[in-house]
Structures are given as C-alpha cells and as structure tokens.
Amino acid sequence: MKLASAENIRFIDAKAESDYMISPLILMENAGRSITEKVIEIIPNDSSIAIFVGSGNNGGDGLVVARHLANKNFNVKVILCSDKLSQNAQKNLEILQNYNEIEVKFAKTLREIKEAVFCDFIIDALLGIGVDSEVSGFYKDAIEYVNSQKRGRVISIDTPSGLPACGPYPHWPMIKADYTITLEYPKENLMVYPHKKLAGKVYKVQIGLPNSLKKEVIPSSYQITSEFVKKILPKRKEDSHKGDYGTGIVLGGNPNMPGAVKLSSLAALKMGVGVLHTVVPTKIQQTLQNYTAENITWGIDYTNWQKSLNELAVPLEKSTAMAVGVGMGTQDNLNFFKKLIASYFKPIIIDGDGLNLLSKLSTKDIKENWILTPHPKEMARLTGLKLNEITKNPVEVAKYFSKEFNCTIVLKGASTVVSSPKGIAFVNISGNNGLSKGGSGDVLTGILLALVCNGATPLAAALSGVYIHGLSADLLVNGQDNRGVLPSEVAFALPKAIKEL
C-alpha cells in the first residue's frame, strides 16, 4: 500500500484539475462527504460536535463535514481559527452561513475557544498535511487547548494538526487525536512511531480519484500488507526435497549467550529451511546439539580464524546463505568476522554483535546481497548518527543508509522500516509490544535466513519476514496480555502465521 507525502497530495490535486477537470471544490465536497460517513460510524447519534477550522483546504473539508453532519441532525458548531480562508474554504463557509442550525463562531483568543468548546467530540480541521514550518501563535494555542481539555474526544482530518505527512518528529505542539480519518492514502507519519502515537485509530476514506491518476503517484514509502506478502513469499512444491529449500548457516553465540543461536536456528527450521548448519564456539557446541536434533552443529575457535575458516570450508561452500552475529559477542573475534564476510559472496544476514563488529570496519565492504538488521542503537554505531536522529526520522534514515551502503536494511522498532539498496522504504505494522524482549531479533534473523534459502531475494525476504514475524506475535496474544509472549513461542507459531496468510 502506498504511503503518501504532502508532495504526493499536491501532485494529485494539481493533476486532478489539469488532466481530469476535477476541481478542488469537487474533491473537497467528496472528502467532506466521505469523512462524514466515517464520523457517523464512530460517534453516537446524540453527540455534540465542535469543528475547529483553519485557513486552508483542511479547514474547507471541515466546513463540508459540518454541513453534512447538520443534515444528519447532529448538534454542530464551527470554530473558525482564521479570518482569512483559502478560496475553496471561503466558498464552503458562505454555503454554511445559510444554515441557521449551525453555530459559526470566529475565535480570536484562547478564551473564546474555551467558551466554545464544551462538547462530546472535537473535529480537528486546523492544518492537515500543510505543515512545513513551526506551528506558533493562535494555532499553537488552539492545539494546546484541545490537547488539555478532558471531555471531547478528538477526530483529526487527514493528519493530526501540526504533524507533517512525513519526515522528522517535530518539536512543536501537535494534536493528540483519538481517531484520524485520512484521505485516499495513509500518510507516512500515521504509520511510523513515534509519530503514530498522535493519530489514534486511523481510517482511510476515498475522495473519488480516478484509478489511472492513483497509478501515477510515486509514494514517499509503502506499507507492507498481507496481500503483498502472499505474492512474494516463496512457494513450496508438493514434489520437493530438502535441497529445494536451501542450506543455511547460523553463526554466532558465545559461552554466556547460547540462547540467541538457539532461537535463530529454531526460527529458521520452523520457517522451512532445507538444511541448517549451526556454527558456535566449541564450548557450547554440545548445548546446541542437545537443543534440536534437526541442525548440524560445528564448534570453532573465534581467536584462531585461519583454522576455523578452513574447518568451515565445506559447509560454507554448500550453503545458500548465512546469518552472522547473534549472541556472538565482540571479544577477540573481529579478525575472524572480517575474514569470514570478506570471503563469502552469497547473501548474509548480519544481526546483533555482527553489526557491532561491522561498525568497526569500513562500510565500503558491505555487499548488495546483505541484509543488515539493526535496532536504533546498532544503527547509531553503524552510521555515526545520534540515537534521537534515528528514532525521530526512521524512514528517511533507513532510506539514506540503505542507498549509501547499497544493501537491504531492516531498521527494527515498533514500526520496523525495510529499505532497499535503491532507497525505497517499506513500513511494517504487524506485531505488538510482546516482541519487546531479548531474543525477538534473533528469531527474525532465523526467519530471514530461511526465506533467502527458500529462494527469496534479500529484499523480498526482509519484507515478508518482518511481516510474518509480527503476525506470529499477533496470533499469540489472542485473548491474553501481550507481555507474556516469548520469542521461542513466536518461532513455534510461524507455521500458523504463514497459514493465516
């Protein structure tokens, strides 16, 4: 699904008028009608409603909504927060002023806003996607008051006022909505944390755009959907054998952290890898052998990289792909890691301490068929950025560095971002906070390894893998609290998640 930027919407509006003769006034009417239908689904019939109207087309949408809600016998008042409206908003105000049943109030002070707002619902039509600079003055006062009042639940039109459609998390006040009704396309920041927390429950409505026009839109990013994952997920044949599904290697672990390799190996097996080799320090080889009978284990010494690589020559040659770094530690293994990745030309998934080791090397060594799976702190080490620079703008950071490094990046978080070597970003919304546990990333690494071994490209593996990982966690919380979800349970639930698709 396409996620739109403000530029996308301006392109649509201009193109609709120039190529399809659909005037902005018609689009505004369509938007207002569709928004009204959704509002009526949300609110009780006897609700009182205050609509905060700004100067632009978002305000014009709000004026259309006021008219249609009045026609449905709702108690509606309009609070105009600007005396200078756009041409189309002004036209709708003139229409509205003929409705005796709608109270229209021009508010110029915060006191006038406080007097006007005593209602069950507030509809935010102040700013929409048009924010490109700091919100200040009367709009700032209005937003802060709406956020402070306790009675009225807030419904924002298109985006919560103050929140740009895409880009960094702003430092100025923004509406905290209970619901957001977005037009035609979800806006990128409605899907990405921390911005997403402002939007509440998001609904998408149509405004009558021609399908041919929609196809012309090159979006800011995409949302990963189940329909998309179904198309790119490698298929399994009835008449197949283990060789059809690839040979994977999970390499990592240290005596203090054998669990990470266990989880990655379990996930790779549950996800359908044909043959799995697990490579760990000799001290914990027996532990891995006892954990699962399905994997082939190898014991090595990170400090003797020449001997270890010679011992691994056969499995490395036979392998389809490799996952490196989970639970590996960073003590006395940099040389081994450097020689390993330099001599391996098949796809690699690098996670955990593999990323920490990679941050000590030149990023020029990164290959296009690699998948890097950093969380924000690991991304900070890789890129030299500050942590808050990453968390406030995850999509653009993932885009920039996937292009800079020329590889697939999975920037993990509450809304994981996958970005291709060409800098095309995809946002994942499956999953829940039950995944906020050590080991969840190890499970994801195993999933990605299996998918690449099954024949998926690194990008397709990342896109389908993050979605299935989240879906598996979502299936586990049915009827119970999220906090009880364990990474091992997520791995065991993978076949059910795939079946759900």
C-alpha positions as CSV (number, residue, x, y, z in Angstrom):
1,M,0.0,0.0,0.0
2,K,1.3,3.4,-0.9
3,L,2.0,5.9,1.9
4,A,1.8,9.5,0.8
5,S,3.8,12.7,1.4
6,A,2.5,16.3,1.2
7,E,4.2,16.5,-2.2
8,N,2.2,13.4,-3.4
9,I,-1.1,15.1,-2.4
10,R,-0.2,18.4,-4.1
11,F,0.6,16.4,-7.2
12,I,-2.7,14.6,-7.1
13,D,-4.7,17.8,-6.5
14,A,-3.0,19.6,-9.4
15,K,-3.2,16.6,-11.8
16,A,-6.9,16.0,-11.0
17,E,-7.7,19.6,-12.0
18,S,-5.4,19.9,-15.1
19,D,-5.8,16.4,-16.6
20,Y,-9.2,15.2,-15.3
21,M,-11.1,18.5,-14.9
22,I,-11.9,17.7,-11.3
23,S,-11.9,20.9,-9.5
24,P,-10.6,21.3,-5.9
25,L,-14.1,22.2,-4.8
26,I,-15.4,18.8,-6.0
27,L,-12.6,17.0,-4.3
28,M,-13.4,19.0,-1.1
29,E,-17.0,18.0,-1.3
30,N,-16.1,14.3,-1.9
31,A,-13.7,14.4,1.0
32,G,-16.2,16.1,3.4
33,R,-18.9,13.6,2.5
34,S,-16.6,10.5,3.0
35,I,-15.3,11.9,6.2
36,T,-18.9,12.5,7.5
37,E,-19.8,8.9,6.7
38,K,-16.9,7.7,8.8
39,V,-17.6,10.1,11.6
40,I,-21.1,8.9,11.9
41,E,-19.8,5.3,12.3
42,I,-17.6,6.5,15.1
43,I,-19.8,8.7,17.2
44,P,-23.2,8.2,19.0
45,N,-26.2,9.8,17.4
46,D,-26.8,12.3,20.2
47,S,-23.2,13.6,20.2
48,S,-22.4,17.3,20.2
49,I,-19.6,18.3,17.9
50,A,-17.2,21.3,17.7
51,I,-15.2,21.6,14.4
52,F,-12.0,23.6,14.6
53,V,-11.4,25.1,11.2
54,G,-8.1,26.5,9.9
55,S,-7.4,28.7,6.9
56,G,-6.6,26.1,4.2
57,N,-8.2,23.2,2.4
58,N,-8.2,21.1,5.6
59,G,-10.4,23.7,7.1
60,G,-12.6,23.6,3.9
61,D,-13.0,19.9,4.4
62,G,-14.1,20.6,8.0
63,L,-16.8,23.1,6.8
64,V,-18.2,20.5,4.4
65,V,-18.3,18.0,7.2
66,A,-20.2,20.5,9.4
67,R,-22.8,20.9,6.7
68,H,-23.3,17.1,6.2
69,L,-23.4,16.4,9.9
70,A,-26.1,19.1,10.3
71,N,-28.1,17.5,7.6
72,K,-27.9,14.3,9.7
73,N,-29.4,16.3,12.6
74,F,-26.2,16.4,14.7
75,N,-25.6,19.3,17.1
76,V,-22.7,21.0,15.3
77,K,-20.8,24.2,16.0
78,V,-17.9,25.6,13.9
79,I,-15.0,27.5,15.5
80,L,-13.1,29.5,12.8
81,C,-9.5,30.0,13.9
82,S,-8.6,32.3,11.0
83,D,-10.4,35.1,9.3
84,K,-8.5,34.5,6.0
85,L,-9.6,31.3,4.3
86,S,-8.5,29.7,1.1
87,Q,-10.8,30.3,-1.9
88,N,-12.5,26.9,-1.7
89,A,-12.8,27.0,2.1
90,Q,-14.3,30.5,1.8
91,K,-16.9,29.2,-0.7
92,N,-17.9,26.4,1.7
93,L,-18.1,28.9,4.6
94,E,-20.5,31.1,2.5
95,I,-22.7,28.0,1.9
96,L,-22.6,27.1,5.6
97,Q,-23.6,30.6,6.7
98,N,-27.0,30.0,5.2
99,Y,-27.6,27.1,7.7
100,N,-29.4,28.5,10.7
101,E,-28.9,25.3,12.7
102,I,-25.1,25.6,12.7
103,E,-23.4,28.0,15.0
104,V,-20.4,29.6,13.4
105,K,-18.0,31.4,15.7
106,F,-14.9,33.4,14.9
107,A,-12.4,32.7,17.7
108,K,-9.5,35.2,18.0
109,T,-8.5,34.5,21.6
110,L,-8.0,31.4,23.7
111,R,-10.8,32.5,26.0
112,E,-13.2,32.4,23.0
113,I,-12.1,28.9,22.2
114,K,-12.6,27.8,25.8
115,E,-16.1,29.2,25.8
116,A,-17.0,27.5,22.5
117,V,-15.6,24.0,23.4
118,F,-18.0,22.1,25.6
119,C,-18.9,19.1,23.5
120,D,-18.6,15.3,23.1
121,F,-16.4,15.4,20.0
122,I,-13.9,17.8,18.5
123,I,-13.1,17.6,14.8
124,D,-9.7,18.9,14.1
125,A,-9.6,20.6,10.7
126,L,-6.9,23.2,11.5
127,L,-3.8,22.4,9.5
128,G,-3.8,18.9,7.9
129,I,-0.8,18.0,5.8
130,G,0.2,21.6,5.0
131,V,2.6,22.0,7.9
132,D,6.1,22.9,6.7
133,S,7.3,25.1,9.5
134,E,6.9,25.5,13.2
135,V,3.3,25.9,14.5
136,S,3.1,29.1,16.5
137,G,0.7,31.9,17.5
138,F,-3.0,31.2,17.7
139,Y,-2.8,27.8,16.1
140,K,-0.4,26.7,18.8
141,D,-2.7,28.0,21.5
142,A,-5.7,26.2,19.9
143,I,-3.8,22.9,19.6
144,E,-2.5,23.1,23.2
145,Y,-6.0,23.7,24.5
146,V,-7.6,20.9,22.5
147,N,-4.9,18.6,24.0
148,S,-5.6,19.8,27.5
149,Q,-9.4,19.6,27.6
150,K,-10.8,16.3,29.0
151,R,-14.3,16.0,27.7
152,G,-14.3,15.9,23.9
153,R,-12.7,13.1,22.0
154,V,-10.7,14.3,19.0
155,I,-11.1,13.3,15.4
156,S,-8.4,14.7,13.1
157,I,-8.9,15.1,9.3
158,D,-6.1,13.7,7.2
159,T,-3.4,14.1,9.9
160,P,-3.4,15.5,13.4
161,S,-2.8,19.2,13.1
162,G,0.9,20.0,13.5
163,L,2.1,16.6,12.3
164,P,3.6,16.7,8.8
165,A,2.7,13.9,6.4
166,C,6.2,12.6,6.5
167,G,9.6,13.5,7.9
168,P,11.1,14.0,11.3
169,Y,9.1,14.2,14.5
170,P,8.6,17.9,15.2
171,H,9.4,19.8,18.4
172,W,6.2,22.0,18.2
173,P,2.8,21.2,19.6
174,M,0.6,18.7,17.7
175,I,-2.9,17.5,18.1
176,K,-3.2,14.2,20.0
177,A,-6.1,12.5,18.2
178,D,-8.3,9.6,19.3
179,Y,-9.1,9.0,15.6
180,T,-7.7,10.2,12.3
181,I,-9.6,10.0,9.1
182,T,-7.0,10.2,6.3
183,L,-7.9,10.9,2.7
184,E,-7.2,8.4,-0.1
185,Y,-3.7,7.3,1.1
186,P,-2.4,6.8,4.6
187,K,0.2,9.5,5.3
188,E,3.6,8.0,6.1
189,N,3.8,9.5,9.6
190,L,0.5,8.0,10.6
191,M,2.1,4.6,10.3
192,V,5.6,5.3,11.9
193,Y,6.4,5.6,15.6
194,P,6.8,7.9,17.5
195,H,4.5,10.0,15.2
196,K,1.9,7.2,15.1
197,K,1.0,7.8,18.8
198,L,-0.6,11.1,17.8
199,A,-3.0,9.6,15.3
200,G,-5.1,7.2,17.4
201,K,-7.1,4.8,15.3
202,V,-6.6,5.5,11.6
203,Y,-9.3,5.2,9.0
204,K,-8.8,5.7,5.3
205,V,-11.6,7.1,3.0
206,Q,-11.8,7.6,-0.7
207,I,-12.4,11.0,-2.3
208,G,-13.2,10.0,-5.9
209,L,-9.8,10.0,-7.6
210,P,-9.5,8.2,-10.9
211,N,-7.6,4.9,-10.7
212,S,-5.4,6.0,-13.6
213,L,-4.3,9.1,-11.6
214,K,-3.6,6.9,-8.5
215,K,-1.3,4.7,-10.5
216,E,0.9,7.8,-11.4
217,V,1.7,8.5,-7.7
218,I,5.2,7.6,-6.7
219,P,4.8,7.4,-2.9
220,S,7.1,8.5,-0.1
221,S,7.1,4.9,1.1
222,Y,5.0,1.8,1.2
223,Q,3.1,-0.2,3.9
224,I,3.7,-3.9,4.0
225,T,0.4,-5.7,3.6
226,S,-0.7,-9.4,3.9
227,E,-1.7,-9.3,0.2
228,F,1.8,-8.1,-0.8
229,V,3.5,-10.8,1.4
230,K,1.4,-13.5,-0.2
231,K,2.7,-12.6,-3.6
232,I,6.4,-12.5,-2.7
233,L,6.5,-15.5,-0.2
234,P,8.4,-18.4,-1.7
235,K,6.1,-21.3,-2.6
236,R,6.6,-24.9,-1.6
237,K,6.1,-27.7,-4.2
238,E,4.3,-30.9,-3.5
239,D,7.1,-33.0,-5.1
240,S,10.1,-31.4,-3.3
241,H,13.0,-32.4,-1.2
242,K,15.3,-30.6,1.3
243,G,17.6,-29.4,-1.5
244,D,14.8,-27.3,-2.9
245,Y,14.7,-25.1,0.2
246,G,18.4,-24.3,0.6
247,T,21.1,-24.8,3.1
248,G,21.5,-22.1,5.8
249,I,24.2,-21.3,8.3
250,V,23.6,-19.6,11.6
251,L,27.0,-18.5,13.0
252,G,27.3,-16.8,16.4
253,G,26.9,-17.4,20.1
254,N,29.4,-17.3,23.0
255,P,29.5,-19.2,26.3
256,N,27.4,-16.6,28.0
257,M,24.8,-16.3,25.3
258,P,23.9,-19.7,23.7
259,G,20.2,-18.8,23.6
260,A,20.5,-16.3,20.7
261,V,21.8,-19.0,18.3
262,K,19.1,-21.4,19.6
263,L,16.3,-19.0,18.8
264,S,17.7,-18.2,15.3
265,S,18.1,-21.9,14.5
266,L,14.7,-22.7,15.7
267,A,13.1,-19.9,13.7
268,A,15.0,-20.9,10.5
269,L,13.8,-24.5,10.9
270,K,10.2,-23.6,11.7
271,M,10.3,-21.2,8.7
272,G,11.2,-24.1,6.4
273,V,15.0,-24.0,5.6
274,G,16.0,-27.3,3.9
275,V,19.2,-27.9,5.8
276,L,20.6,-25.9,8.7
277,H,24.2,-25.7,10.0
278,T,24.8,-24.0,13.3
279,V,28.3,-22.7,14.0
280,V,29.2,-21.8,17.6
281,P,32.3,-21.8,19.9
282,T,33.3,-25.3,20.7
283,K,32.4,-24.7,24.4
284,I,28.7,-24.5,23.6
285,Q,28.5,-27.0,20.7
286,Q,27.0,-29.7,22.9
287,T,24.4,-27.3,24.2
288,L,23.2,-26.7,20.7
289,Q,23.3,-30.3,19.7
290,N,21.0,-31.1,22.7
291,Y,18.6,-28.3,21.9
292,T,17.4,-29.5,18.5
293,A,18.0,-32.7,16.5
294,E,17.4,-31.1,13.1
295,N,20.5,-28.9,12.8
296,I,24.1,-29.8,12.1
297,T,26.5,-28.2,14.6
298,W,30.1,-27.1,14.3
299,G,32.4,-26.0,17.0
300,I,35.0,-23.3,16.3
301,D,37.5,-21.0,17.9
302,Y,37.0,-17.3,17.0
303,T,40.5,-16.5,18.1
304,N,42.1,-18.9,15.5
305,W,40.4,-17.6,12.4
306,Q,42.6,-19.4,9.9
307,K,41.9,-22.9,11.4
308,S,38.2,-22.1,11.9
309,L,37.6,-20.9,8.3
310,N,39.4,-24.0,7.0
311,E,37.2,-26.3,9.1
312,L,34.1,-24.4,7.7
313,A,35.2,-24.5,4.1
314,V,32.8,-27.4,3.1
315,P,29.6,-26.0,4.8
316,L,30.3,-22.5,3.6
317,E,30.7,-23.8,0.0
318,K,27.5,-25.8,0.2
319,S,25.4,-23.1,1.8
320,T,22.8,-20.9,0.2
321,A,23.0,-18.1,2.7
322,M,24.4,-17.3,6.2
323,A,23.2,-15.4,9.3
324,V,26.1,-14.0,11.4
325,G,26.4,-12.2,14.7
326,V,23.5,-13.3,17.0
327,G,24.9,-13.6,20.6
328,M,28.4,-13.6,19.2
329,G,30.0,-11.0,21.5
330,T,32.8,-8.7,20.3
331,Q,35.7,-10.1,22.3
332,D,38.6,-11.5,20.3
333,N,36.6,-12.2,17.1
334,L,37.0,-9.1,14.9
335,N,39.6,-10.7,12.7
336,F,37.5,-13.9,12.3
337,F,34.5,-11.8,11.4
338,K,36.4,-9.7,8.9
339,K,37.9,-12.6,7.1
340,L,34.6,-14.5,7.1
341,I,32.5,-11.8,5.5
342,A,35.2,-10.8,3.0
343,S,35.4,-14.4,1.7
344,Y,31.7,-15.1,1.5
345,F,29.9,-13.9,-1.6
346,K,26.4,-15.3,-1.0
347,P,23.7,-13.5,0.9
348,I,24.4,-12.7,4.5
349,I,22.0,-11.6,7.3
350,I,24.0,-9.6,9.9
351,D,22.4,-9.0,13.3
352,G,23.4,-8.3,16.9
353,D,27.1,-8.3,17.6
354,G,27.8,-8.9,13.9
355,L,26.5,-5.3,13.4
356,N,28.7,-4.1,16.3
357,L,31.7,-5.7,14.7
358,L,30.8,-4.3,11.3
359,S,30.7,-0.8,12.7
360,K,34.4,-1.2,13.4
361,L,35.1,-2.0,9.8
362,S,34.7,0.0,6.6
363,T,31.1,0.2,5.3
364,K,32.6,0.0,1.8
365,D,32.9,-3.7,2.4
366,I,29.1,-4.1,2.5
367,K,27.7,-6.1,-0.3
368,E,24.4,-5.6,-2.2
369,N,23.1,-9.1,-1.2
370,W,23.4,-8.5,2.5
371,I,20.6,-7.8,4.9
372,L,21.5,-5.6,8.0
373,T,19.0,-5.8,10.8
374,P,19.9,-3.0,13.3
375,H,17.9,-1.7,16.1
376,P,18.3,2.1,16.6
377,K,21.4,1.8,18.9
378,E,23.1,-0.5,16.5
379,M,22.1,1.8,13.6
380,A,23.7,4.7,15.6
381,R,27.0,2.8,15.8
382,L,26.9,1.9,12.1
383,T,26.1,5.4,10.9
384,G,27.6,7.8,13.5
385,L,24.2,9.4,14.0
386,K,22.8,10.3,17.4
387,L,20.1,7.9,18.7
388,N,17.3,10.5,18.6
389,E,18.2,11.4,15.0
390,I,17.3,7.9,14.1
391,T,14.2,7.4,16.3
392,K,12.7,10.7,15.2
393,N,13.1,10.0,11.5
394,P,13.4,6.3,10.9
395,V,12.1,6.1,7.4
396,E,14.5,8.7,6.0
397,V,17.4,7.3,7.9
398,A,16.7,3.8,6.6
399,K,16.3,5.2,3.0
400,Y,19.5,7.1,3.1
401,F,21.8,4.5,4.5
402,S,20.4,1.5,2.5
403,K,21.3,3.6,-0.5
404,E,24.6,4.6,1.0
405,F,25.6,1.1,2.0
406,N,24.0,-0.4,-1.2
407,C,22.2,-3.2,0.8
408,T,18.8,-4.1,2.3
409,I,18.3,-2.5,5.8
410,V,15.8,-3.7,8.4
411,L,15.6,-0.9,10.9
412,K,13.8,-2.6,13.8
413,G,11.3,-0.9,16.0
414,A,7.6,-0.7,16.9
415,S,7.1,0.2,13.2
416,T,10.0,-1.6,11.5
417,V,11.3,0.0,8.3
418,V,12.7,-2.1,5.5
419,S,14.6,-0.2,2.8
420,S,16.1,-1.4,-0.5
421,P,19.5,-0.7,-1.9
422,K,17.8,1.9,-4.1
423,G,16.4,3.7,-1.1
424,I,12.8,2.5,-1.4
425,A,11.2,2.2,2.1
426,F,8.5,-0.1,3.4
427,V,6.8,0.2,6.8
428,N,5.7,-2.8,8.7
429,I,2.7,-2.5,11.1
430,S,2.2,-6.1,12.1
431,G,3.4,-7.2,15.6
432,N,2.9,-5.9,19.1
433,N,4.9,-4.9,22.2
434,G,5.1,-8.5,23.3
435,L,8.1,-8.5,20.9
436,S,9.9,-6.1,23.2
437,K,12.1,-8.8,24.6
438,G,15.6,-10.0,24.2
439,G,15.6,-12.8,21.6
440,S,12.9,-11.4,19.3
441,G,15.5,-10.1,16.9
442,D,17.2,-13.5,16.9
443,V,14.0,-15.1,15.8
444,L,13.7,-12.6,13.0
445,T,17.2,-13.4,11.8
446,G,16.4,-17.0,11.5
447,I,13.2,-16.2,9.6
448,L,15.1,-14.1,7.1
449,L,17.8,-16.8,6.6
450,A,15.1,-19.4,5.8
451,L,13.4,-17.1,3.3
452,V,16.6,-16.4,1.4
453,C,17.4,-20.1,1.4
454,N,13.9,-20.8,0.1
455,G,14.7,-18.6,-2.9
456,A,13.6,-15.1,-1.9
457,T,15.7,-12.1,-2.8
458,P,17.2,-10.3,0.2
459,L,14.6,-7.5,-0.1
460,A,11.7,-9.9,-0.5
461,A,12.9,-11.9,2.4
462,A,13.1,-8.8,4.6
463,L,9.7,-7.6,3.6
464,S,7.9,-10.9,4.1
465,G,10.0,-11.8,7.1
466,V,9.2,-8.8,9.2
467,Y,5.5,-9.1,8.5
468,I,5.3,-12.8,9.3
469,H,7.4,-12.2,12.5
470,G,4.9,-9.6,13.6
471,L,1.9,-11.6,12.6
472,S,3.2,-14.6,14.5
473,A,3.3,-12.4,17.7
474,D,-0.1,-11.0,17.0
475,L,-1.6,-14.5,16.8
476,L,-0.2,-15.4,20.2
477,V,-1.9,-12.5,22.0
478,N,-5.4,-13.5,21.1
479,G,-7.2,-13.4,24.4
480,Q,-4.2,-12.8,26.6
481,D,-1.9,-9.9,27.6
482,N,1.0,-9.0,25.2
483,R,3.7,-9.2,27.9
484,G,3.5,-13.0,28.1
485,V,4.8,-13.5,24.5
486,L,8.1,-15.3,24.4
487,P,10.5,-15.2,21.4
488,S,10.5,-19.0,21.3
489,E,6.7,-19.1,21.1
490,V,6.9,-16.7,18.2
491,A,9.2,-19.1,16.4
492,F,6.9,-22.1,17.1
493,A,3.9,-20.0,15.9
494,L,5.4,-19.3,12.5
495,P,3.7,-22.1,10.6
496,K,0.3,-20.8,11.9
497,A,1.2,-17.3,10.8
498,I,2.1,-18.5,7.3
499,K,-1.2,-20.4,7.2
500,E,-3.0,-17.3,8.2
501,L,-1.8,-15.6,5.0
